[in-house]
Amino acid sequence: MKLAKKMMTAALWCIQTKPEDRPSMDKVLEMLEEEDGDLQIPNKPYFCPQDPLVEDVGVDNSSNSWTSYGTSVSDPK
């Protein structure tokens, strides 16, 4: 489980929108090989919602129906 968390954290660093915020491949390997395992989480990108739950609701007036699309992210401990 620790390896998966390290891999996800390294991936978050690698997808930063600003190239200067992304680590070099040497740094990525260093992050993955560290024994400690507690990597710093990068800042949220500007397009990332502040709330853990984002919900969009669409209404179709012709059929009186509505559709809800939601996304949530949680950190199981």
C-alpha positions in Angstrom: 0.0 0.0 0.0 2.9 2.4 0.8 4.4 1.8 -2.7 1.0 2.6 -4.4 0.7 5.8 -2.4 4.3 6.8 -3.3 3.6 6.1 -7.0 0.4 8.2 -6.9 2.2 11.1 -5.2 5.0 11.0 -7.7 2.4 10.9 -10.5 0.7 14.0 -9.1 4.1 15.8 -9.2 4.6 14.7 -12.8 1.3 16.1 -14.1 1.7 19.6 -12.7 0.6 22.2 -15.3 3.8 24.3 -15.1 6.8 22.5 -16.4 9.1 24.1 -13.8 6.9 22.5 -11.0 7.5 18.9 -12.4 10.4 16.9 -11.1 13.1 15.5 -13.3 13.2 11.8 -13.9 16.2 11.5 -11.6 14.1 13.2 -8.8 11.1 10.8 -9.6 13.3 7.8 -9.2 14.7 9.3 -6.0 11.1 9.8 -4.7 10.2 6.2 -5.5 13.4 4.7 -4.0 13.2 6.6 -0.7 12.7 4.3 2.3 10.8 7.0 4.3 7.8 7.0 2.0 6.3 10.3 3.2 6.4 12.4 0.1 5.1 16.0 0.0 1.8 16.3 -1.8 1.9 19.0 -4.6 -0.4 22.0 -4.6 -3.7 21.6 -6.3 -3.7 22.9 -9.9 -5.7 26.0 -10.5 -8.5 24.0 -12.3 -8.9 21.6 -9.4 -12.1 22.3 -7.4 -11.6 23.3 -3.7 -14.5 21.2 -2.5 -14.1 17.4 -2.3 -17.4 16.9 -4.1 -18.3 18.6 -7.4 -21.8 18.1 -8.7 -23.3 19.3 -12.0 -27.1 19.0 -12.5 -28.6 19.1 -16.0 -32.3 19.6 -16.6 -34.1 18.4 -19.7 -37.3 20.6 -19.9 -38.9 18.5 -22.6 -39.1 15.3 -20.5 -39.1 16.8 -16.9 -36.1 14.8 -16.1 -32.7 15.7 -14.5 -29.4 14.1 -14.4 -26.7 14.5 -11.8 -23.0 13.8 -12.3 -20.8 13.8 -9.2 -17.2 13.1 -8.5 -15.7 12.7 -5.0 -12.2 11.9 -3.9 -11.5 10.5 -0.4 -8.4 9.4 1.4 -9.1 6.1 3.1 -7.1 5.8 6.3 
